[in-house]
Amino acid sequence: MDLLPIAVCDFWTMPGEGQLLDNGTVETEHVTCQVKVAPPAELSSNDPNVLRGALFREHDERRRADCLATMNAEVVQLALDLLVREPDLEGFFAGLTKNMVDKTQSHGCSVWLLDEACERCSLWMLYINDQLYTNKNGGLQSLTFPHETFANHLLAYKPGWQQTIEYERADARLPESIRCFQLDVECRGAVVAPLIIGNRTLGWFKLMTRASAYGTGTEWWRRELTEAIARQAALALHFTRLIEQGRREEREKAILEERNRLARDIHDNLAQGFGAILMQLQAAQRDAAAVSPAVAARLETAIDLARTHMVEARRSVGTLRPTVGDGEAISTALKRITDLAQLSTSVPIEIAMDELPRVGDTIEREIVGIAQEALTNAVRHARAQRITVRASAVRSLGVRLSVADDGRGFARDRNSSGFGMTSMQERAERIGASLTIVTAPRSGTEVVLAWEPSSLPTQVHVAV
C-alpha cells in the first residue's frame, strides 16, 4: 500500500508558481484545481496581486485538507491490513515502522514504551538501515545510539507527553550526547509523537530524518503522518494489553478452579480417609485388652502416622483454597491461619496485629497466602522454639507483614530454594510487593512483605 501522499510534493504550489485564469481556475505546472469554496475576503480587493495571492492560499489549503483526509484513510487501512497479517503486537509495530521508513525515505523509526506505573521509559523497537532491532534478538543492546539518555529525556520532558515535538539536530532541548550523535550521523532531526489513549500516555513514536531528505516546504505532512500513525499504534497497543489482561485473568481463574478441585479431592478423599483410619485404629487400641508390647507399639505408630497425614492433608486443603473469603478482613484471615498452624505444632506462635486497611480481595488473598506459606515453612522446617507473626498498616494504605522464627535458618543458596519459597516470590510479584527474606544458619529466619498502592516492581532479597 502506498502509505504516504507523495502527491503533496507534486502539487505543492506556492504563490508565483501558477497562473490565475479568467474563469476562476488556478492553473499550476502540475495540476489544475477549480476553486469551489467560499471566496476569502481578499477577493473583494481590486489589487491583482492580493487577489492572486488569496486564490493561491485557498488552493493550497484545499489541497492540503484533501491530502490529510486521504492520508488518515490510508493509515487506518494500513493498520487494519497489518492487524490481519500480523496479529501479534510486535509484528504489527514492525510493519508500521518499516512502512514509515520506506515510504517517507527517512533514516529510521523507533517505538518507546512506558511501564505500567509511568515511571520508566525504554526503547522497545527500532527499524533502521533495512533492519529491525528488538529485545528478542538482542539487537537493541548493540546500538551505539544513547537510547537510555533519550528515554530519560522523553520521561522528563512533560510537553512531549501530550503533543508532538519536532527536534532539530542541535535542538537545545535535547541532552548533549543526543545532539552530538545526531551531528555525527548527519541526522537533520526527528518528529516524536506520543501514543495517547484518553488522557494516558503509553509511549512515543519517533521518526528520524537525514539532513538531505526533503526541503522545508513539505515538512508539514511528515508531522501529520507521524501523528496519524501514533494514533493507530496507541489504539493497537491499548487493546492488545486489554486482551493480555483478559487472558491473564482467565488463566488465574482456571488455576483457582483447579486448586479448588484439588482441595475438594484431598478433603473428601485423603483427609476423610485418614480420619476414618485413625478412628478405626483408636477403636482397635481400646478393644485390644491384652496384646504384646510390640503390637501395642505398632498400633501407636500407626495412629501417629494416620494423625500426622490427616493434619498434612488438611493443611494442603488450606493452602490450595483461597485464604481470604468474601468480606473477610485480612486481620481475621491472618488470625485464622495462625490458629490452624498452632493446632499442628507445640511451638508457641505469637501474633501481633494493628488495624489493617482493606486493600482488595485479590491482594489480600496473596498476602495471606504468603503468610500461610511462611508459617508452614517455620512449623515444618525451622526447628524453632518460638514463631512470631506481625502485621501493621503502612501510611494507612499499605500492609507490612512479618513472619519470624528463632530456628536453624538456612544458607544463602538460591538454588536450594524449594517450592514454598518460589510460591511466595510469585505471589509477591503478582501484586507488585516487596518481599525480603532475612536468614542465616542457626540465626532464625524472617519473611517480610511490604505492599503499598504505589509499590515499586517486586524485589526479592535473601539477606544474611
C-alpha positions, 0 to 999 in steps of 0.5 A: 500500500502506498502509505504516504501522499507523495502527491503533496510534493507534486502539487505543492504550489506556492504563490508565483508558481501558477497562473490565475485564469479568467474563469476562476481556475488556478492553473499550476505546472502540475495540476489544475484545481477549480476553486469551489469554496467560499471566496476569502475576503481578499477577493473583494480587493481590486489589487491583482496581486492580493487577489492572486495571492488569496486564490493561491492560499485557498488552493493550497489549503484545499489541497492540503485538507484533501491530502490529510483526509486521504492520508488518515484513510490510508493509515487506518487501512494500513493498520487494519491490513497489518492487524490481519497479517500480523496479529501479534503486537510486535509484528504489527509495530514492525510493519508500521515502522518499516512502512514509515521508513520506506515510504517517507525515505527517512533514516529510521523509526523507533517505538518507546514504551512506558511501564505500567506505573509511568515511571520508566521509559525504554526503547522497545523497537527500532527499524533502521538501515533495512533492519529491525532491532528488538529485545528478542534478538538482542539487537537493541543492546548493540546500538551505539545510539544513547537510547537510555539518555533519550528515554530519560529525556522523553520521561522528563520532558512533560510537553512531549507527553501530550503533543508532538515535538519536532527536534532539530539536530542541535535542538537545545532541548535535547541532552548533549550526547543526543545532539552530538550523535545526531551531528555525527550521523548527519541526522537533520532531526526527528518528529516524536509523537506520543501514543495517547489513549484518553488522557494516558500516555503509553509511549512515543513514536519517533521518526528520524530524518537525514539532513538531505531528505526533503526541503522545508516546504513539505515538512508539514505532512511528515508531522501529520503522518507521524501523528496519524500513525501514533494514533493507530499504534496507541489504539493497537497497543491499548487493546492488545494489553486489554486482551493480555489482561483478559487472558491473564485473568482467565488463566488465574481463574482456571488455576483457582478452579483447579486448586479448588478441585484439588482441595475438594479431592484431598478433603473428601478423599485423603483427609476423610480417609485418614480420619476414618483410619485413625478412628478405626485404629483408636477403636482397635487400641481400646478393644485390644485388652491384652496384646504384646508390647510390640503390637501395642507399639505398632498400633501407636505408630500407626495412629501417629502416622494416620494423625500426622497425614490427616493434619498434612492433608488438611493443611494442603486443603488450606493452602490450595483454597483461597485464604481470604473469603468474601468480606473477610478482613485480612486481620481475621484471615491472618488470625485464622491461619495462625490458629490452624498452624498452632493446632499442628505444632507445640511451638508457641506462635505469637501474633501481633496485629494493628488495624489493617486497611482493606486493600482488595480481595485479590491482594489480600488473598496473596498476602495471606497466602504468603503468610500461610506459606511462611508459617508452614515453612517455620512449623515444618522446617525451622526447628524453632522454639518460638514463631512470631507473626506481625502485621501493621498498616503502612501510611494507612494504605499499605500492609507490612507483614512479618513472619519470624522464627528463632530456628536453624535458618538456612544458607544463602543458596538460591538454588536450594530454594524449594517450592514454598519459597518460589510460591511466595516470590510469585505471589509477591510479584503478582501484586507488585510487593516487596518481599525480603527474606532475612536468614542465616544458619542457626540465626532464625529466619524472617519473611517480610512483605511490604505492599503499598498502592504505589509499590515499586516492581517486586524485589526479592532479597535473601539477606544474611 
